[in-house]
Amino acid sequence: LLITIWISNKNHYPREDRNVSLKIILKMTIKYSYILFMPFFVVGSVIFGIATATESAALGVFYALIIGIFLIKSLSPKKVYSALKSSVLTSAKIMIIIAFSKIFIWVLAYERIPDGLSEMITGLGLQPTSMLLLFIIIILIAGTFIDVSPAILLFTPVFLPSIIDMGVSPILFGVVLVIGLAVGACTPPVGNCLNVCSIITGLSIGRIFKGAAPFLVANIITLFLIVMFPNIVTWLPKIIMD
């Protein structure tokens, strides 16, 4: 939020001066209430075990088509065909990038590089905080050229046992891993998120990265704060589980 406020003030983004009353908000909420059901299709289907994450995305698309065709009536067969064609081309470009990154991941796993790296780090005899700080550096670098899902499968079985033996919460490990890989996914040279944004918007990867850089820096600072003050992420799970 601080980064957003700073960028908005720096670039003099216009403010919405329209006075919106509670009555108008309630009226618009009731009028477009069918849109609020979208999260139930996407998130609710996963939470209640109705569908997987991929299947829930398909349910979301199906519900969006119903809204666009029958409720809003803004989607014609021609527009649907154009959207499907664009989605196929965009997905194909992204999957090619992911496919080549998975070849690299296979090479890493075959050569047992993560295992060797874990043994080397464990042999250093570091304290838990120092271990996590070093782990952050590793995943920030690895995340730049490895996709998030394969990286989780690659690093979790290698590093998690050692970190748990040091007394570190597995919840803290998971949060650090996901945030670190998410930052890496928005960082060149591979940066799958940058490629997705570039394909959708038509802007260069360099320009997108320049705009994302302040937010990435904020996430990196957050990572180090989480390691230095673990209770930021562990206090609520502890309360719930206890």
N, C-alpha and C positions, 0 to 999 in steps of 0.2 A: 504493500500500500504506500509506503514512504517513497519507493522508487517511482510509482505511478504518479503520485502527487508532484514529485520533483520534475519528472519529464513533462507533465502537463503544464506546470508553471513555466518551465524553461522554453517550451515551444508555443506558449500562449494558446493552448487549445481552448476553443469556445466553450462557455458554460451554458447549460440549459436553464434559461430564466423563466420558463413557463411555470406558473403556479398550479401545482397539482394538489387538489383537495382529497380528503379521505373518501368522499362520495364518488369522485371520478375513479379513484383507484379500485374501489369495490365494484363499480360498474364495469370497468375494463376487465377485472378479474373474473367476474361472472360471465361476461361476454365471450372471453377466450379461455374458459376453464378447461376445455378439452385439450388444450396444449399442455396443461399441467399434469395430464395423465402420462405424458411421454416418459418421465423418470420411472414410473411404475412398470412400464414395459421393459425399459433398459436395465435399471438397477434392481427393481423388485423381482423380476424373473430369475435373476442370479441369486439373490438373497434367499428366496424361497425354494431354490433348487429346481425350478421349472425349466431353465435353460442354462447353457454355458455362456461365457462372456461373448463368444463369437455369435452364438445363436440369438442372444439378447440384442446384439447390434442389428441383426436381420429383422427381429421383431420391431425394433425402433424404426427401421426403414419402412417396413410394411405399414405401421401406424401413421408415419409421416405421409405415405402415399394416400392413405384413406383421407387424411385431413386435407391434403392438397387437391385431391380429385373431387371428393364429395362434399366437404364442408366449406373450404375456402374457394374451391373451384378455380384454382389458378393453374392447375397442371393439365395440359392437353397431352394426348398420346405422343405428339411430336416432341414436346418438352421432356416427357419421361424417357423417350428413346435417346434424346440428346444427353440427358443426365446419366443414363446407363452407359452410353458410349464413353463419355468423359470419365466416369468412374473406372471403367475397365482399363483405359489407357493410363490413368493416374496410378492405379493399383499395380499395373504391369511394370511401370518404371520403378516404383518403390520396391516391389518384390525382387527385381533384378539386383538392386543394391543390397537387399537383405540376403539374397542367395549367395552373393560373392563374399559377404561378411561371414556367413556361416561356413564357407570353405576355410576361411582363415581360422575360425573357431575350432574346426575339426583338426587342423594342423596343430594348434596349441594343445588340444586335448591329447592328440596322438603322441606328441613329444613330451607330454606330462610337464609342461612348463608351469602351469598353476601350482602343481604339487611341489615342484622344486622351489618355486617362489615362497610357498607357505613354509616349507621346511627351513629355508634360509632365514625368513623373518622370525620364526619360532626360536631358532638358534641364537638370535640376537639377545634374548632375555629381556625384552622390553616390558615396561609397565603397561597395564591395560589402556591408559589414555594415549600413550605413545604408539602403541600397537594400532589403535583405531585411527590416529592421525596418519600413520603410514598407510593404512588400508584405504583411507580417503584418497590419498595421492594416487594409489594404484588404480582404484576404480575410476577416478576422474580421467586418468590417461587411457585406461582400457575402454571406457565408455565412448571415447571419440571414434573408435573404429570397430566396436562390437555392439550389436543390437542388444536392447535391454533384456528381453526374455532369455536368449541363449546365455547372456552374461550371468544372469541370476543362477541358471542351472550349472554354469561352469564354476562360479566362485563360491556359491553357498556350501556345497559339500567339502570344499577344500579349506575354507577359512573358518566356517562356523564352529566346528568342534574345538579348534584351538582357542577361539575367542570365548566360548562358553567355559572352557577349563580355566580361563583367567578370571572368571567371575563376572563377565560382562553379560548384560541381559540380551537374549536373542531378539527381543523387540527392538532394542537400540541398534543391534546389528542390521536388522531388516530395514529400519528407517534410513540408516546411513547408506546402505547399499542401494536402495531404490532412488533416493535423492541424488546420490553421486552419479549413478548411471543415467538418470534423467538429465542432469547437467551435461554429461558426456554426449548424450543423444542430440544435444543442441549445439555441439561444438565440432568444427571441421577436424580432420579431413572428410570423414564419412558423414557424421551428423545426420542421421535419418530424418529427424524432425525438421531440420533445415531443408533437406531435399523435398520433403512433403510440402512445406510452405512455399518453396520456390516453384514447384510444379503447379500448385493451386493458384498462386498469386501472379506468377510470371516474373517475379522480381529475382534479382541475382542472390546467390547464397551469401555473398559478402555483405550486401545491403541488409539482408534479414538478420545476419549474425550481429551486425553493428547495432541494430535496434534491440536485439535480445541480450546483448552483452551486460547492460546494467542489472538485468534480472538474474542472469547467471552468476554475477558477482555476489548479489544478495543471497542467492541460494548457497553459494560456497561459504559465505560468512555464517549462514544458518547452520551449515554442516559442522563447522568448527565449534559453534556455540553449543550444538547438541552434544558433541563429544566432551566439551569442557563442563557442561552442566546437564548430565543425562536425565535428570528429573523432568526436564522440559517435555520429554516424550514418554517417560516411564511412569509418571505419577498417576495418570488416569487409568492405565491398564492395571497397575498395582491395586488401586482402589476397587476396581471392578472384580478382579480375580480374588482379592482377599475378602 
